[in-house]
Amino acid sequence: MPDEPRIWQHSRLVDEAEVKKSGCFTTLPVRVSLYDDVADNTAKHGNRVWHWFVGDGLDTATSETSSPVGNLCSFFYPECAPGRVEVMAHIHELLFIQRDILDDGGCKDEDSTAAKDKKSPSGATGATRIEQRLSIYFLRAVQIDHSAGTDILETYKRSWRPDADAQCPSGIDDFNNLFLMRRSKARFNLYYFLLAFSQEFRLSALDWATMNDLLHLFELIMLHTGDLHAWEKDKQSGSGWARALNFIPFYMRTEKLTEDQAMEKMRRTILDYEKRFITAREQLYNRGSLSFHLRRWAEVCGAAIAGYHYWCANCPRFNRIDGRFDASDSQSAVVETPSSNETESLVQGETVLPYLHARPNADSEPADNPPRNGNLLDDSALQGPVNYIQSLSSKKTLTKLMEAFNIWLHIPEEQLSILSQVVEDLHNASLILDDIQDESELRRGNAATHLIYGAPQSINSATYMITRVSQLLHTSQNASLPIYFEELENLFIGQSWDLHWKFHKKCPSENEYFEMVDRKTGALFLMLLRLMQASSPISTSFDITHFCQLMGRWYQVRDDYMNLQSADYSNLKGFCEDLDEGKFSYPVIRCCNTNDSARDIILGAFQTHRGTSEKLARATKLQILRLIDSTGALDHTWKMVRDLHREIDAEIDVLEKKLGENQMLRAMIKALGKVPAPDVS
């Protein structure tokens, strides 16, 4: 677990009994900023200044982000550095006002419409003026922290949606479509950059990749929590974005639930997502290579989930006070006149709109190239297949190999984390493409990615992952790129021959098979270890080529054998799936090249099955399996797996004499060495 004294510097725990008393049912601990009074006073002042300026008569209104238990900013950013609290409070208050102006059916339709249409002294509408007001505080953020503030500014530009008059959608019946639209409107990416700014660090492309799964769960929880508490208010709007996109009517419509049943489902769903969030966060910590700032960020995300829940259960925005929502704060009755500087800024129209809508130059572009959002579309569709393949259980063989070799190579944590992402991205991309090329239905016991997202979208996302790897390597260490491209080419060449033999129904020789494996599977191991050697601060003159060749051959022949023999493989990939694909695995090649009669039968079955999407009949697969066994090919394959295992152990002996003992590597190889004897009964 993270070091709590270091993580929690600017916040305190809220008593659990107080949290439960308000009807809040979150399972996560609630924390509130030590500077809540500063945040709340700032938000109230900013709100009064805004309403005084637009002249809508609401300058006695309370802050949009205030509540009896604390300001939303204090829960969203519990670890905000004290010097950044005021600018964060101003930004969040204005973002809430902006959302009410832009969203038809916002928290107070008539007032929001008035604010939107009301002309200021300079002749601008409320929608334009809120944009100008926000610009002031975005620029202040840039002045405080140029890099992190610029990221906020650029992300706001990409998420800016001047579409208040867009047609409100009718009922959306697809969960993913609803989530994508809600995610875009919630502007989560902007929140993540604000959160990073509040904690005085900058998000990198690798940070995004590392936190992706956790943030997906974070978004689901936040959307469901807000919808549950906002529903009574949303119902009163009668129509509009908020009501149309709330998850409660979605569940009522798609699952034929009553309102009470849908609300109960929301509660269960929130608790389930929270449980999954906690599990995903623990898995992230267990990787061991997570930087402190990301561990802290992950902890604060959990606190933000709980804090938002607590705030929603108590805030006037979502809860009736004296029969109405958004009750005015009696302490806010005295109107504060804006300072001369503030008035001057508003009247003169101080803004960064030209900057926001201009093409960013090299100096203003965030160095780590975070995800780029358009008006309504972000990278969620691109990330869908990526998130899916990453969510499937995996033995993490390459990651374990990397960790084992780092006992010898001593690569710094930051660089090792990048290499870990490189390996994971490239491996997952290859799995997506393999499943499409092999027309596989299962991957790790679940539907293959292309069956969920379609082959074109899956290919697009796999290509993106391969591209992302080159970006990561380019950012971290240019010397690694030639290694990456060289071994990537080998991998593609090896795969091309595997596909060529399968398509043309041409059985290769054993020597051709092993050369293909060296290019395809061996290249992946060689790429990993060569990249590690290039990143190591110590002398790495030892040769790992032979070890990688043995690993590639052992891993591939073992996989070919287990596909025909392992019950676990059958459950995860289907019974003898390689035969459905017409794949020339090592047992098939050995059988065909030692017995012409068996060769004719197997090629005949593959040829007859060619061009169909149906699986081979189970009886046909059993017949081929018996042929492989009767020719001795199955037993020969099993013995080869064992022989290769022994050769790898011997090669580790050689490496240990040069570099020292490595029990982690030996344990990993031993675990993979458990292979059952042939059995075709």
C-alpha positions as CSV (number, residue, x, y, z in Angstrom):
1,M,0.0,0.0,0.0
2,P,1.1,3.6,-0.6
3,D,2.8,5.5,2.2
4,E,-0.2,7.4,3.7
5,P,1.8,10.1,5.7
6,R,3.3,11.2,2.4
7,I,0.2,11.0,0.4
8,W,-2.2,12.8,2.7
9,Q,-0.6,16.2,3.3
10,H,-3.5,18.7,2.8
11,S,-6.6,16.9,3.8
12,R,-8.3,15.1,6.7
13,L,-10.6,12.1,7.0
14,V,-14.3,12.8,7.5
15,D,-15.8,10.7,10.3
16,E,-17.6,7.7,8.9
17,A,-20.6,8.1,11.2
18,E,-21.1,11.6,9.8
19,V,-20.9,10.3,6.3
20,K,-23.4,7.6,6.8
21,K,-25.8,9.9,8.6
22,S,-26.3,11.9,5.5
23,G,-27.5,8.8,3.5
24,C,-24.2,8.4,1.7
25,F,-23.4,4.8,1.1
26,T,-20.0,4.9,-0.5
27,T,-17.5,2.2,0.7
28,L,-14.5,4.5,0.2
29,P,-13.2,6.9,2.8
30,V,-14.2,10.5,2.5
31,R,-11.5,13.2,2.8
32,V,-11.9,17.0,2.7
33,S,-9.3,19.6,2.1
34,L,-7.8,21.5,5.1
35,Y,-8.4,24.7,3.1
36,D,-12.2,24.2,2.6
37,D,-13.0,27.7,4.0
38,V,-10.7,29.2,1.3
39,A,-12.3,27.2,-1.5
40,D,-15.8,27.9,-0.4
41,N,-15.3,31.7,0.2
42,T,-13.6,31.9,-3.2
43,A,-16.4,30.1,-5.0
44,K,-19.1,32.2,-3.4
45,H,-17.3,35.4,-4.2
46,G,-16.8,34.3,-7.8
47,N,-20.5,33.4,-8.1
48,R,-21.7,36.8,-6.8
49,V,-19.3,38.6,-9.1
50,W,-20.6,36.7,-12.1
51,H,-24.3,37.2,-11.4
52,W,-23.7,40.9,-10.5
53,F,-22.1,41.4,-13.9
54,V,-24.8,39.7,-16.1
55,G,-27.5,41.5,-14.0
56,D,-29.8,38.5,-13.7
57,G,-30.9,39.3,-10.2
58,L,-29.2,36.2,-8.7
59,D,-26.3,38.0,-7.1
60,T,-27.6,36.8,-3.7
61,A,-27.3,33.1,-4.8
62,T,-25.1,30.7,-3.1
63,S,-22.1,29.1,-4.8
64,E,-22.9,26.3,-7.3
65,T,-20.3,24.2,-5.6
66,S,-21.2,24.9,-1.9
67,S,-22.8,22.5,0.5
68,P,-23.3,22.3,4.3
69,V,-20.5,19.7,4.5
70,G,-17.9,21.5,2.3
71,N,-17.2,22.9,-1.1
72,L,-17.1,20.4,-4.0
73,C,-13.5,21.5,-4.8
74,S,-12.4,20.4,-1.4
75,F,-13.7,16.9,-2.1
76,F,-12.7,16.7,-5.8
77,Y,-9.1,17.9,-5.0
78,P,-8.5,17.1,-1.3
79,E,-4.7,17.2,-1.8
80,C,-4.7,20.5,-3.7
81,A,-1.6,22.6,-2.8
82,P,-2.6,25.6,-0.7
83,G,-1.3,28.1,-3.3
84,R,-3.6,26.6,-6.0
85,V,-6.9,26.4,-4.0
86,E,-8.3,29.8,-5.1
87,V,-7.7,29.3,-8.8
88,M,-9.2,25.8,-8.7
89,A,-12.2,27.0,-6.8
90,H,-12.8,29.8,-9.4
91,I,-12.4,27.5,-12.3
92,H,-14.8,24.9,-10.9
93,E,-17.5,27.4,-9.9
94,L,-17.4,28.9,-13.4
95,L,-17.5,25.5,-15.1
96,F,-20.7,24.6,-13.2
97,I,-22.3,27.9,-14.2
98,Q,-21.2,27.3,-17.8
99,R,-22.7,23.8,-17.8
100,D,-26.0,25.2,-16.6
101,I,-25.9,27.9,-19.3
102,L,-25.1,25.5,-22.1
103,D,-27.2,22.5,-21.1
104,D,-30.9,22.8,-22.0
105,G,-32.6,21.5,-18.9
106,G,-29.8,22.5,-16.6
107,C,-30.2,23.2,-12.9
108,K,-32.5,26.2,-13.4
109,D,-33.8,26.5,-16.9
110,E,-35.3,29.9,-16.8
111,D,-32.4,31.5,-15.0
112,S,-29.8,29.8,-17.2
113,T,-31.6,30.9,-20.3
114,A,-31.7,34.4,-19.0
115,A,-28.0,34.3,-18.2
116,K,-27.3,32.9,-21.7
117,D,-29.2,35.6,-23.5
118,K,-28.6,38.5,-21.2
119,K,-26.3,41.1,-22.7
120,S,-23.4,42.4,-20.6
121,P,-22.2,46.0,-20.7
122,S,-19.9,45.0,-23.6
123,G,-22.8,43.5,-25.5
124,A,-21.7,39.9,-25.1
125,T,-24.1,37.1,-24.1
126,G,-23.8,35.1,-20.9
127,A,-22.3,32.1,-22.8
128,T,-19.6,34.3,-24.2
129,R,-18.9,36.1,-21.0
130,I,-18.5,32.9,-19.0
131,E,-15.9,31.8,-21.6
132,Q,-14.1,35.0,-21.1
133,R,-14.2,34.8,-17.3
134,L,-12.9,31.2,-17.4
135,S,-10.0,32.3,-19.6
136,I,-8.8,34.7,-16.9
137,Y,-8.4,31.8,-14.4
138,F,-6.9,29.4,-17.0
139,L,-4.2,32.0,-17.6
140,R,-3.6,32.3,-13.9
141,A,-3.1,28.6,-13.8
142,V,-0.5,28.9,-16.6
143,Q,1.2,31.7,-14.6
144,I,1.4,29.4,-11.5
145,D,2.6,26.3,-13.4
146,H,3.3,26.9,-17.0
147,S,3.5,23.2,-18.1
148,A,0.5,21.8,-16.2
149,G,-1.5,25.0,-16.7
150,T,-0.9,24.9,-20.5
151,D,-2.2,21.3,-20.4
152,I,-5.4,22.5,-18.8
153,L,-5.8,25.3,-21.3
154,E,-5.2,23.0,-24.3
155,T,-7.6,20.3,-22.9
156,Y,-10.3,22.9,-22.3
157,K,-9.9,24.0,-25.9
158,R,-10.4,20.5,-27.2
159,S,-13.4,19.8,-24.9
160,W,-15.1,23.2,-25.5
161,R,-18.7,22.6,-26.8
162,P,-20.6,25.8,-27.7
163,D,-23.6,23.6,-28.6
164,A,-26.3,24.8,-26.1
165,D,-28.8,24.9,-28.9
166,A,-28.0,21.4,-30.3
167,Q,-31.0,19.1,-30.5
168,C,-31.4,17.2,-27.3
169,P,-31.1,13.4,-27.9
170,S,-34.0,11.1,-27.4
171,G,-33.7,7.9,-25.5
172,I,-30.3,6.2,-26.2
173,D,-30.6,2.4,-25.8
174,D,-27.0,1.4,-26.1
175,F,-24.9,1.6,-22.9
176,N,-21.6,2.3,-24.7
177,N,-23.1,5.1,-26.8
178,L,-24.7,6.7,-23.7
179,F,-21.4,6.4,-21.8
180,L,-19.4,7.9,-24.6
181,M,-21.8,10.9,-24.9
182,R,-21.8,11.4,-21.1
183,R,-18.1,11.1,-20.8
184,S,-17.6,13.8,-23.5
185,K,-20.1,16.1,-21.8
186,A,-18.5,15.5,-18.4
187,R,-15.1,16.5,-19.8
188,F,-13.2,14.0,-17.6
189,N,-9.9,14.6,-19.4
190,L,-10.1,18.2,-18.3
191,Y,-10.7,17.1,-14.7
192,Y,-7.7,14.8,-14.8
193,F,-5.4,17.7,-15.9
194,L,-6.9,19.9,-13.2
195,L,-6.3,17.1,-10.6
196,A,-2.7,16.8,-11.7
197,F,-2.3,20.6,-11.5
198,S,-3.7,20.6,-8.0
199,Q,-1.1,18.0,-6.9
200,E,1.8,19.9,-8.6
201,F,2.7,17.3,-11.2
202,R,2.2,16.8,-15.0
203,L,0.5,13.9,-16.7
204,S,2.6,12.1,-19.4
205,A,1.4,9.9,-22.2
206,L,2.7,6.9,-20.2
207,D,0.7,8.0,-17.1
208,W,-2.5,8.0,-19.3
209,A,-1.7,4.5,-20.5
210,T,-0.9,3.2,-17.0
211,M,-4.0,4.6,-15.4
212,N,-6.4,3.9,-18.2
213,D,-8.4,1.0,-16.7
214,L,-8.7,2.7,-13.3
215,L,-9.9,5.9,-14.8
216,H,-12.6,4.1,-16.8
217,L,-14.1,2.7,-13.6
218,F,-13.7,6.2,-12.0
219,E,-15.8,7.7,-14.7
220,L,-18.5,5.1,-14.5
221,I,-18.8,5.6,-10.7
222,M,-18.9,9.4,-11.0
223,L,-21.5,9.4,-13.7
224,H,-23.8,6.9,-11.9
225,T,-23.4,8.7,-8.5
226,G,-24.2,12.1,-10.0
227,D,-27.2,10.7,-11.9
228,L,-28.7,9.0,-8.8
229,H,-28.6,12.1,-6.7
230,A,-29.6,14.5,-9.5
231,W,-32.6,12.5,-10.6
232,E,-35.2,14.3,-8.6
233,K,-34.1,17.6,-10.0
234,D,-33.6,16.2,-13.5
235,K,-37.2,14.9,-13.5
236,Q,-38.5,18.4,-12.8
237,S,-36.8,19.7,-15.9
238,G,-39.3,17.8,-18.0
239,S,-37.0,17.5,-21.0
240,G,-33.4,18.5,-21.9
241,W,-30.0,17.0,-21.8
242,A,-29.8,16.1,-18.1
243,R,-33.1,14.1,-18.1
244,A,-32.4,12.5,-21.5
245,L,-29.0,11.3,-20.6
246,N,-29.5,10.2,-17.0
247,F,-28.8,6.5,-16.4
248,I,-32.0,6.0,-14.4
249,P,-34.4,6.4,-17.4
250,F,-31.9,4.4,-19.4
251,Y,-32.2,1.4,-17.1
252,M,-36.0,1.9,-16.9
253,R,-36.2,1.8,-20.6
254,T,-33.8,-0.9,-21.5
255,E,-34.4,-3.3,-18.6
256,K,-38.2,-2.6,-18.2
257,L,-37.7,-1.4,-14.6
258,T,-39.8,0.8,-12.5
259,E,-38.3,4.0,-11.2
260,D,-37.7,2.6,-7.8
261,Q,-36.1,-0.6,-9.3
262,A,-33.9,1.5,-11.5
263,M,-32.7,3.6,-8.5
264,E,-31.9,0.4,-6.6
265,K,-30.0,-0.9,-9.6
266,M,-28.0,2.4,-9.6
267,R,-27.1,1.9,-5.9
268,R,-26.0,-1.7,-6.6
269,T,-24.1,-0.7,-9.7
270,I,-22.2,2.1,-7.9
271,L,-21.1,-0.4,-5.1
272,D,-20.1,-2.9,-7.7
273,Y,-18.0,-0.4,-9.6
274,E,-16.4,0.8,-6.4
275,K,-15.4,-2.8,-5.5
276,R,-13.9,-3.2,-9.0
277,F,-12.1,0.2,-8.6
278,I,-10.5,-0.9,-5.4
279,T,-9.4,-4.2,-7.0
280,A,-8.0,-2.5,-10.0
281,R,-6.1,0.0,-7.8
282,E,-4.6,-2.8,-5.8
283,Q,-3.5,-4.6,-9.0
284,L,-1.9,-1.3,-10.1
285,Y,0.0,-1.1,-6.9
286,N,1.1,-4.8,-7.1
287,R,2.9,-4.1,-10.3
288,G,5.7,-2.6,-8.2
289,S,6.9,-0.1,-10.8
290,L,4.2,2.6,-10.2
291,S,5.7,6.0,-9.5
292,F,4.8,7.8,-6.3
293,H,2.9,10.6,-8.0
294,L,0.6,8.0,-9.7
295,R,0.1,6.1,-6.5
296,R,-0.9,9.4,-4.9
297,W,-3.1,10.3,-7.8
298,A,-4.9,6.9,-7.7
299,E,-5.5,7.4,-3.9
300,V,-6.9,10.8,-4.5
301,C,-9.2,9.5,-7.3
302,G,-10.7,7.1,-4.7
303,A,-11.1,10.0,-2.2
304,A,-12.8,12.1,-5.0
305,I,-15.3,9.3,-5.7
306,A,-16.2,9.1,-2.0
307,G,-16.2,12.9,-1.6
308,Y,-18.4,13.5,-4.6
309,H,-20.9,11.0,-3.2
310,Y,-20.9,12.8,0.2
311,W,-21.2,16.2,-1.5
312,C,-24.1,15.0,-3.7
313,A,-26.0,13.7,-0.7
314,N,-25.8,17.1,1.0
315,C,-25.6,19.8,-1.6
316,P,-28.5,22.2,-2.2
317,R,-28.0,21.6,-6.0
318,F,-29.4,18.1,-5.7
319,N,-31.4,18.2,-2.5
320,R,-34.6,20.1,-1.7
321,I,-34.4,22.8,1.0
322,D,-37.7,24.5,1.8
323,G,-39.3,22.7,-1.1
324,R,-36.9,23.9,-3.8
325,F,-33.5,23.1,-5.2
326,D,-30.4,25.4,-5.1
327,A,-31.7,27.3,-2.1
328,S,-30.0,30.6,-1.6
329,D,-27.4,30.9,1.2
330,S,-28.7,33.4,3.7
331,Q,-25.1,34.4,4.5
332,S,-24.8,35.5,0.9
333,A,-27.4,38.2,0.9
334,V,-24.9,41.0,1.0
335,V,-23.6,41.6,-2.6
336,E,-19.9,42.0,-3.0
337,T,-19.1,44.5,-5.7
338,P,-16.4,43.3,-8.0
339,S,-12.9,44.9,-7.6
340,S,-11.9,47.5,-10.2
341,N,-9.5,45.0,-11.7
342,E,-12.2,42.4,-12.1
343,T,-14.6,44.9,-13.6
344,E,-12.0,46.1,-16.1
345,S,-11.3,42.6,-17.2
346,L,-14.9,41.8,-17.7
347,V,-15.8,45.0,-19.6
348,Q,-12.7,44.9,-21.8
349,G,-13.5,41.3,-22.6
350,E,-10.2,39.9,-21.4
351,T,-10.0,36.4,-22.9
352,V,-7.8,33.8,-24.4
353,L,-10.3,32.8,-27.1
354,P,-7.9,33.7,-29.9
355,Y,-5.4,31.4,-28.3
356,L,-7.9,28.7,-27.5
357,H,-9.0,28.4,-31.1
358,A,-5.7,29.0,-32.8
359,R,-3.5,26.2,-34.0
360,P,-1.1,25.5,-31.1
361,N,2.6,26.1,-31.8
362,A,5.5,23.9,-30.7
363,D,5.9,25.9,-27.5
364,S,2.3,25.7,-26.4
365,E,1.6,22.1,-27.2
366,P,1.8,19.8,-24.1
367,A,5.0,17.9,-24.4
368,D,3.5,14.5,-23.6
369,N,0.7,14.7,-26.1
370,P,-2.3,13.8,-24.0
371,P,-5.5,12.4,-25.7
372,R,-6.9,14.9,-28.1
373,N,-10.7,15.6,-27.9
374,G,-12.9,17.2,-30.4
375,N,-16.2,18.8,-29.6
376,L,-18.2,15.6,-29.0
377,L,-15.7,12.9,-29.9
378,D,-12.7,11.8,-27.8
379,D,-10.5,8.8,-28.0
380,S,-13.0,6.4,-26.3
381,A,-13.8,4.5,-29.4
382,L,-10.1,4.1,-30.2
383,Q,-9.5,2.9,-26.6
384,G,-12.4,0.5,-26.5
385,P,-10.7,-2.5,-28.0
386,V,-7.5,-1.6,-26.1
387,N,-9.3,-1.5,-22.8
388,Y,-11.1,-4.7,-23.5
389,I,-8.0,-6.8,-24.4
390,Q,-6.2,-5.3,-21.3
391,S,-9.1,-6.3,-19.1
392,L,-8.8,-10.0,-19.9
393,S,-6.8,-12.2,-17.5
394,S,-3.2,-12.9,-18.6
395,K,-0.2,-14.8,-17.3
396,K,2.0,-11.8,-18.0
397,T,4.9,-14.0,-19.2
398,L,6.8,-11.1,-20.9
399,T,6.3,-8.8,-17.9
400,K,7.6,-11.5,-15.5
401,L,10.6,-12.2,-17.8
402,M,11.3,-8.4,-17.8
403,E,11.2,-8.3,-14.0
404,A,13.4,-11.4,-13.7
405,F,16.1,-10.0,-16.0
406,N,16.0,-6.6,-14.2
407,I,17.7,-8.4,-11.3
408,W,20.7,-8.4,-13.5
409,L,20.2,-5.2,-15.4
410,H,19.1,-2.7,-12.7
411,I,17.0,-0.5,-15.0
412,P,15.6,2.6,-13.2
413,E,11.9,2.4,-12.2
414,E,10.7,5.1,-14.6
415,Q,12.4,3.5,-17.6
416,L,11.3,0.0,-16.6
417,S,7.7,1.3,-16.4
418,I,7.9,2.5,-20.0
419,L,9.3,-0.8,-21.2
420,S,6.5,-2.6,-19.4
421,Q,4.0,-0.5,-21.3
422,V,5.8,-1.1,-24.5
423,V,5.7,-4.9,-24.0
424,E,2.1,-4.9,-22.9
425,D,0.9,-2.7,-25.9
426,L,2.8,-4.7,-28.5
427,H,1.8,-8.1,-27.1
428,N,-1.9,-7.0,-26.9
429,A,-1.8,-5.6,-30.4
430,S,-0.4,-8.8,-31.7
431,L,-3.1,-10.8,-29.9
432,I,-5.9,-8.7,-31.5
433,L,-4.4,-9.1,-34.9
434,D,-3.8,-12.8,-34.4
435,D,-7.4,-13.4,-33.5
436,I,-8.6,-11.6,-36.5
437,Q,-6.2,-13.4,-38.9
438,D,-7.0,-16.8,-37.3
439,E,-10.7,-16.0,-37.1
440,S,-10.6,-17.0,-33.4
441,E,-13.7,-16.7,-31.3
442,L,-12.1,-16.9,-27.9
443,R,-9.2,-15.1,-26.2
444,R,-8.4,-16.0,-22.6
445,G,-11.8,-17.6,-22.2
446,N,-13.7,-14.5,-23.4
447,A,-15.0,-13.4,-26.8
448,A,-12.2,-12.2,-29.0
449,T,-11.8,-8.5,-29.3
450,H,-13.0,-8.3,-33.0
451,L,-16.3,-10.1,-32.1
452,I,-17.0,-7.3,-29.6
453,Y,-15.8,-4.3,-31.6
454,G,-15.7,-5.6,-35.2
455,A,-12.5,-6.4,-37.2
456,P,-12.0,-2.9,-38.7
457,Q,-12.2,-1.1,-35.3
458,S,-10.0,-3.7,-33.7
459,I,-7.4,-3.4,-36.4
460,N,-7.4,0.3,-36.1
461,S,-6.8,0.1,-32.3
462,A,-4.1,-2.5,-32.6
463,T,-2.3,-0.3,-35.1
464,Y,-2.7,2.6,-32.7
465,M,-1.0,0.5,-30.0
466,I,1.9,-0.3,-32.2
467,T,2.3,3.4,-33.0
468,R,2.0,4.3,-29.4
469,V,4.9,2.1,-28.5
470,S,7.2,3.9,-31.0
471,Q,6.1,7.2,-29.4
472,L,6.9,6.0,-25.9
473,L,10.3,4.8,-27.0
474,H,11.0,8.0,-28.9
475,T,10.1,10.1,-25.8
476,S,12.1,8.0,-23.4
477,Q,15.2,6.9,-25.3
478,N,15.9,7.4,-29.1
479,A,18.5,4.7,-29.1
480,S,15.8,2.1,-28.5
481,L,13.9,2.9,-31.7
482,P,16.2,1.1,-34.1
483,I,16.0,-2.1,-31.9
484,Y,12.2,-1.8,-31.9
485,F,11.8,-1.4,-35.6
486,E,14.4,-4.1,-36.4
487,E,12.6,-6.7,-34.3
488,L,9.2,-5.5,-35.3
489,E,10.1,-6.2,-38.9
490,N,11.3,-9.7,-37.9
491,L,8.0,-10.3,-36.1
492,F,5.9,-9.3,-39.2
493,I,8.1,-11.4,-41.5
494,G,7.6,-14.4,-39.2
495,Q,3.8,-13.9,-39.1
496,S,3.7,-13.5,-42.8
497,W,5.0,-17.0,-43.4
498,D,2.7,-18.5,-40.8
499,L,-0.3,-16.9,-42.6
500,H,1.1,-17.8,-46.1
501,W,1.3,-21.6,-45.2
502,K,-2.1,-21.6,-43.7
503,F,-3.8,-19.8,-46.7
504,H,-2.0,-21.9,-49.4
505,K,-2.4,-25.1,-47.3
506,K,1.4,-25.7,-47.8
507,C,3.0,-27.7,-45.0
508,P,6.5,-26.3,-44.2
509,S,9.5,-28.3,-43.2
510,E,10.5,-28.4,-39.5
511,N,13.5,-26.1,-40.3
512,E,11.2,-23.6,-42.0
513,Y,8.8,-23.8,-39.0
514,F,11.6,-23.0,-36.5
515,E,12.9,-20.1,-38.6
516,M,9.4,-18.7,-38.7
517,V,9.2,-19.1,-34.9
518,D,12.6,-17.4,-34.4
519,R,11.3,-14.5,-36.4
520,K,7.8,-14.3,-34.9
521,T,7.9,-15.4,-31.2
522,G,11.7,-15.3,-30.6
523,A,11.7,-11.7,-32.0
524,L,9.3,-10.6,-29.2
525,F,11.6,-12.0,-26.5
526,L,14.7,-10.6,-28.3
527,M,13.1,-7.2,-28.6
528,L,12.3,-7.0,-24.9
529,L,15.7,-8.0,-23.7
530,R,17.6,-5.9,-26.2
531,L,15.5,-2.9,-25.2
532,M,16.3,-3.7,-21.6
533,Q,20.0,-3.9,-22.3
534,A,19.9,-0.6,-24.1
535,S,18.2,1.0,-21.0
536,S,20.5,-0.6,-18.4
537,P,23.0,1.7,-16.6
538,I,25.5,-1.2,-16.2
539,S,27.6,-3.0,-18.7
540,T,25.5,-5.4,-20.8
541,S,28.0,-7.1,-23.0
542,F,26.5,-10.6,-22.4
543,D,24.8,-12.2,-25.4
544,I,21.1,-13.0,-24.9
545,T,20.4,-14.1,-28.5
546,H,20.6,-17.9,-27.9
547,F,18.5,-17.6,-24.7
548,C,15.8,-15.7,-26.7
549,Q,15.8,-18.2,-29.5
550,L,15.4,-21.0,-27.1
551,M,12.6,-19.1,-25.3
552,G,10.8,-18.4,-28.5
553,R,10.9,-22.0,-29.7
554,W,10.0,-23.4,-26.3
555,Y,7.1,-21.0,-25.9
556,Q,5.7,-21.6,-29.3
557,V,6.1,-25.4,-29.5
558,R,4.7,-25.6,-25.9
559,D,1.7,-23.5,-27.0
560,D,1.1,-25.7,-30.1
561,Y,1.2,-28.8,-27.9
562,M,-1.0,-27.4,-25.2
563,N,-3.6,-26.3,-27.7
564,L,-4.1,-30.0,-28.6
565,Q,-3.7,-31.5,-25.1
566,S,-4.7,-29.0,-22.3
567,A,-8.2,-28.9,-20.9
568,D,-7.4,-25.4,-19.7
569,Y,-6.5,-24.3,-23.2
570,S,-9.8,-25.9,-24.5
571,N,-11.7,-23.8,-22.0
572,L,-9.9,-20.6,-22.8
573,K,-9.5,-21.0,-26.6
574,G,-11.8,-23.9,-27.6
575,F,-11.1,-27.6,-28.3
576,C,-8.1,-28.0,-30.6
577,E,-8.7,-24.5,-32.0
578,D,-5.5,-24.6,-34.1
579,L,-7.2,-27.3,-36.2
580,D,-10.2,-25.1,-36.8
581,E,-7.8,-22.5,-38.1
582,G,-6.1,-24.9,-40.4
583,K,-2.9,-23.9,-38.7
584,F,0.4,-25.8,-39.3
585,S,1.4,-26.2,-35.7
586,Y,4.5,-28.2,-34.8
587,P,2.6,-31.5,-34.1
588,V,0.8,-31.2,-37.4
589,I,4.0,-30.5,-39.3
590,R,5.8,-33.4,-37.7
591,C,2.9,-35.7,-38.5
592,C,2.6,-34.6,-42.1
593,N,6.3,-34.8,-42.8
594,T,6.7,-38.3,-41.4
595,N,3.6,-40.0,-42.8
596,D,2.2,-39.3,-46.3
597,S,-1.1,-40.9,-45.7
598,A,-1.7,-38.8,-42.6
599,R,-0.6,-35.8,-44.5
600,D,-3.2,-36.4,-47.2
601,I,-6.0,-36.8,-44.7
602,I,-5.1,-33.7,-42.7
603,L,-4.5,-31.4,-45.8
604,G,-7.8,-32.7,-47.2
605,A,-9.7,-31.7,-44.1
606,F,-8.0,-28.3,-44.0
607,Q,-8.7,-27.8,-47.8
608,T,-12.4,-28.8,-47.5
609,H,-12.8,-26.4,-44.5
610,R,-11.1,-23.5,-46.3
611,G,-13.1,-20.3,-46.7
612,T,-15.7,-21.3,-44.2
613,S,-16.3,-19.6,-40.9
614,E,-17.5,-22.9,-39.3
615,K,-15.4,-25.0,-37.0
616,L,-14.2,-28.4,-38.0
617,A,-16.5,-31.1,-36.8
618,R,-15.4,-32.6,-33.4
619,A,-15.2,-36.0,-35.0
620,T,-12.8,-34.7,-37.7
621,K,-10.6,-33.0,-35.0
622,L,-10.5,-36.2,-33.0
623,Q,-9.5,-38.1,-36.2
624,I,-6.6,-35.7,-36.8
625,L,-5.6,-35.9,-33.2
626,R,-5.4,-39.7,-33.3
627,L,-3.3,-39.5,-36.5
628,I,-0.9,-37.1,-34.8
629,D,-0.7,-39.5,-31.9
630,S,-0.4,-42.7,-33.9
631,T,2.5,-41.3,-36.0
632,G,4.4,-40.5,-32.8
633,A,4.3,-36.7,-33.6
634,L,2.5,-35.9,-30.3
635,D,4.9,-37.8,-28.2
636,H,7.8,-36.2,-30.1
637,T,6.4,-32.8,-29.5
638,W,6.1,-33.4,-25.8
639,K,9.7,-34.6,-25.6
640,M,10.8,-31.5,-27.6
641,V,9.1,-29.2,-25.1
642,R,10.9,-31.0,-22.3
643,D,14.3,-30.9,-24.1
644,L,13.9,-27.2,-24.9
645,H,13.1,-26.6,-21.2
646,R,16.3,-28.4,-20.2
647,E,18.3,-26.3,-22.7
648,I,16.9,-23.1,-21.2
649,D,17.9,-24.2,-17.7
650,A,21.4,-24.9,-19.0
651,E,21.5,-21.4,-20.7
652,I,20.4,-19.8,-17.4
653,D,23.4,-21.6,-15.7
654,V,25.7,-19.9,-18.2
655,L,24.1,-16.5,-17.6
656,E,24.2,-17.0,-13.8
657,K,28.0,-17.7,-13.9
658,K,28.5,-14.3,-15.5
659,L,25.8,-12.3,-13.7
660,G,24.9,-14.0,-10.4
661,E,22.0,-16.1,-9.2
662,N,18.5,-15.4,-10.5
663,Q,15.9,-17.4,-8.6
664,M,13.0,-15.3,-10.1
665,L,13.9,-16.3,-13.6
666,R,14.3,-20.0,-12.6
667,A,10.9,-19.9,-10.8
668,M,9.2,-18.4,-13.9
669,I,10.6,-21.1,-16.2
670,K,9.7,-23.9,-13.8
671,A,6.1,-22.7,-13.6
672,L,5.8,-22.7,-17.4
673,G,7.5,-26.2,-17.5
674,K,4.5,-28.0,-16.2
675,V,3.3,-29.8,-19.3
676,P,1.1,-32.9,-19.2
677,A,2.1,-36.2,-21.0
678,P,0.2,-37.0,-24.2
679,D,-3.3,-38.3,-23.8
680,V,-5.8,-38.7,-26.6
681,S,-8.3,-40.8,-24.8
